């Protein structure tokens, strides 16, 4: 596991005259994957810049936020998305069948609560305006921070904001504190914001994954295998050639190259073997750890999911490469 201190054509089916009815008939469908800017997702884009992602098989749809990626799934403009695990569960609960084929990262400090100068502790948030993205992760971060501060939810002013509004709202002075993540977090810290709480206090809870429509995986999934392999190849490049990777990722992250590697320090980046540990086997580590806990917490805090939600078919480890990633 790497940390910074944070699947050609579908198999033809006989009777191709029935192509509209048989997903596996004819040429493979290109996957459209929605993704907003977040360091853990950037290795797909790094692979693309290095020519390792065949866009005839998988293309990346750049969005402004996780909310926009989820909407692209709902509208049918995307076949998969880079999302946090709780967001995948939410999309599934809304009727879009998704399965996880890859764990991008586990947040170990990259999600953070920032405060303006003069607010020296979590207790100092009383009566203050706190921005956060609605959903299980933002809600969980706020809930835990307030509990650590000894404050009730009603003792602060909650300001729900999509991620693409975080930086502007901060610079406009609309917020006293903000729950956000890289690359915005790094830019705001550079402008004087102070970190009071981060996801290292919630170990193995905030997990980013690649989720793809289950029916497309059932139809063959070669494009999914290709995309997963491209990401893992990008991960290996980051580990082996960090400076080159940093320069290539800097424009999308809108960070200077010397700041890019710092943005990865709060992330654990599972390689192929650790992805297999998390996703595969009779007792995958992901289901033994954060998924049920996050689901239960989301229900308790925000009522995001109904009691009948099931994790059946959530994990699809068979799209991880068997041999050397290349």
N, C-alpha and C positions, 0 to 999 in steps of 0.2 A: 504494500500500500504506500502510495506516494503522498506526502503531506508537506505543505508550506505553512508552519507554526504558530492553516486551513487548506442486413443479409441480401443469371444472368437471367435469364428469362424465367418466368414461372413454368413449372412443369406442365407440358401440354396435356390436356384431358381429351380423350376420344369424344367425338361428337362436337367439333368446334362450331357447328352451325348453331349450337346453343350458347354461344359466347355471352350474350347478355345475361344468361341465367347462371353461368358457371364462371366464378371468379378466377379459376385457374386456367382458363382457355385463352390462348393468344399471348402476345408479348407481355412482359412484366410491367406493372404499373409503377410509374415513378412516385416515390414518396415525397410528400410536401410536409416539412417539419417546421413548425412555428417556434421561434425562440426570441426572447428579449435579451438585453445585454446583462450578463452575469458571468463572472470569471469561470465558474464551473462549466458553463456551456460553451465557452470560447474555443475549446479544443476542437470542436467540430468545424468552426470557422478557420482555425489554424490549419486543419487538415485540408480544407478547401483552398486556402491560399497557397499551400504547398503542392497542390495538384493531386492530392490523395483521395478527394471526394469526387466521384463521378456523378455530375449533376444530371446525367440522363437516368440515373437510378434514384438519387435522393437530392432534393434541393432544399435550401434553407430559406424560410420565410421570416424575414426580420420584423419583429413587432416592438411596440413601445413598452409593453408591460405584460405580466402574466395574465392579467385580465383580458388583454387583447389577444393573447395566444389562446386562451380558453374560448373566447368568442369565435376565433377562426375555426376551432374544432367544431363548435356548435353550428356554425354557418356552412360547414363542409368545405371551407377553403384550405384546411389543413388535415393531413392524415395522421399526424402525431404532433407532439410538442415536448419541449423541455420545460418541466414544471416541478414544483415541490410535490412531495408525495401526497400531502393533504389536498393539493389542487387536483391531482389525478383522481383521488377519491371523490372529490366534489363533482368533477365532470362525469364520472361513472354514475354517481347518484342522480345526476341530471339526465341520464339516459344515453350517454355516449360510451359504448364499451371500449375501454382502453386496457392495455396490458403493458407492464413495465419490462423492458428488455435490457436496461442498463442503469446502473447507479452512477451518476456523474460525480457527486460529491456529498459529503456530510459536513454540515456547518459546525465549526468548532471555534467560533469567534468572529466569523465574517458578517453575521447579522448583529446589529448593534443599536443601542439606544444612545443617541447623542443629545447633549444639552448645550445651551448657550453659556458663554462665560458668565460667572456669577452664580450659577446653579452648581453647587459643589458636591451634592450628594443626591441619592434617589429620594430621600425625604424632602429635599428642596423642590420636588415636582408638584407638591400640593398646590392646587389652584392653577396650575400651568396648563398650557395648550400643548398636547402631545399628538403629533401626526403619526399615522401608521396605515399600512395597507390592510384592508379588511380581508379576512381569511384566517385559517387556523394558525399560521406562523406568526403573523402580526399580532393576532389576539393572544396567542400563547406568550409571546415575548412581553407584551404589555401586562398580562396577568401576573407573570412571574416577577417582573420588575416591581410592580406595585406591591406584591406580597412581601418582597424583600425590603421594600421601603416602609412597610407597615401602613400603607394607604389603601382605602377602599376605592373602587372604580369611580364612585361619584365624587371623589375628592380631587379629580383632575378633569380637564376638558378634553374629551376624545375627539380627534379630527381625522376621520377616515379620508385617505388620499391614495390614488393609484400611484405606482412607483414613478411613472413618468412626470408626476407633479411634485415629487419630494424636494428636489433641489430648488426649483423655482419658488415653492412655498416658503422654504427656509430663507432664501435670499430676499424674499419680499417682506420678511419679518412676521409672517403669519403664524409662526410656531415658536414655542419656547424649547421644545424637545421633539425628537423625531426618531422613530424606529425604522431603520433603513439598512442598506447593504451596499457592498461594492458594485460599481466604482463610485457611486455617489458618496458613500461614507468616507472614503479616502479624501475626496475633494473637499468635503465639509470640515473634516479634521484639519486639513491643511489651511482652511480659512478661519480656524479658531474654535471649532466645535469640540466639545469634550465628551469622551466615551464614558458612560456611567454603568453600563450593563451590556453584556454580549452573550452570544449563543454558546460560549464555553460553559456557561452555567446550566445548559440544557443538553448534556451530552447524548449523542446518537438519537437525536429527536428531529432535527431539521434536515431532511434528505432531499436532494435534487435528483430527478430521474428522467430518462427518456421513455415516454409512453406512446404507443402506436395503436391504432384501431385494431381490435382483436380479429375482426374478419379478414383484414389484409394479412395479418400474420398467419392465420389459418389457411389462407390461399397459397402460401409458399414462403414468403418472407425473405427472399434473397436480398432485396434492397435493404431490409433491416439489418441483415448480417453485414452487408457492405458498410452501412453507416456506423454501426457499432465498431467495426474494425477500424474505420477511419478515425473515430474519436480516440480509440486506444493508441493508434499510431501517433496522433497528435500529443497524447499524454506522454508517450515515450520521448517524443521530440522535446517537450518541455523539460523533462528530467535530464536529458542528455545535452541539450543545447539551450539552456535557459535564456541566455542573452538574445539569441536569434529569435526565439519564440516571443520574448518580451517585445522586441521591435515590431514583429509582425502583428501582435495583438493590440498594441498601443492605440492605433487609430480608432478601432471599434470601441475600446474601453474608454476612450477619451482621457487617457492618462499618459503622462510622459513615460518613456520606456523604463526609466529607473524606478518608477512607482508601480509598474505592472506586477512584478514578482511579489511585492509587498501585499498586493491585493489577494494573493493566493495563500498567504500565511495562515489565515483562519479557516482553511478548508482541508479536509482529508479527501484525497482523490484516489478512489479504489482502482487498482489495475485489474487485468482480466481475472487473475486468481482470486482476488478479494471480491470481485463482482460475483464470481461463482459461489463463494462462501455466503454472500449476502442473498443471492437469488435462488440457488439450486438446493436440491436434496430434500429429504423428508421433513427437515426442520430448518428452513432457510433463516439465516441470522436476521434478515430484515423483518420478518414476521415475528421473530422471537423478541425483537427490541422495539424500534420506534413506531412501526405501523399501527399496532393495536393501541399503544399508549397515546399516539397522536390522535387517532380516530376517537378514542374515548374522551380525550381532553377537548377536542373540537366540539363534540356533542355537548359536553358539560358546559363549556364556556359560551359557545355561540349558537348551538343548535344547528350546526351546518349540515348534519346528516341525519337520516331517519334511522330508527333502531333496527330496521330490517336489512341494512346494507351488509353485503357479503364481500369477503376478500377472495372468493373463488375465482380462479383464472387471472388473478392480478399479476403474478410473476411468471415470466416466460424466459428462462435462462438459456434455452436452446439456441438462441441467436448470438450467444457469445462465441468467439472463435475457439476452435479446439487446439490449434497449433500456434506457431509464432505469428504475431501480428505484423503484417507487411502489406 
